[in-house]
């Protein structure tokens, strides 16, 4: 991964940001990148990428979330889903280190605390890249499901974003290095 931006600029996430080159267009960063920002979340049904949720008429809302958008310039959706799951596992690990969060568990690409949803996440593909959006509730007010947020556990979202983006980049870089140090077998 080449670039990271963690900004304190508030941006409302509507689902329309999940598109190729959004990070480049918004922050001027070209290539593989991750952007972290806070803002309200209001994704209407017609903007949902998850077709099952869309067919069910779901929406995604919260008063304030920490949003991460990741773009990798490859076109392997399964790899993007694995990267998404890695990101979610990193988030869970960092949450466990940051606070005493009751009954913290990961299920696929979701994290819960005592049954309340902490995150939303999706991985998708564009004509030129794969994309991940993950939202971590800060203030879950207005969520259509039982939810909790970083504010409930006294976690500063900008500090968390710095730690999270660094940890994700370290894993991506480590994996890239790992594939360069092994010899092929026949």
Secondary structure, DSSP 4 states (H G I P E B T S, - for coil): --EEEE------B-STT-STTHHHHHH---SSEEEEEEEEEEE-GGG-S-HHHHHTT--EEEEEEEEEEEEESS--HHHHHHHHHHHHHHHHHHHHHHS--TTEEEETTEEEETTEE-EEEEEEE-SS-EEEEEEEEEE-TT-SS-B--GGGGT--HHHHHHHHHHHHHHHHHHHHHHTTS-----
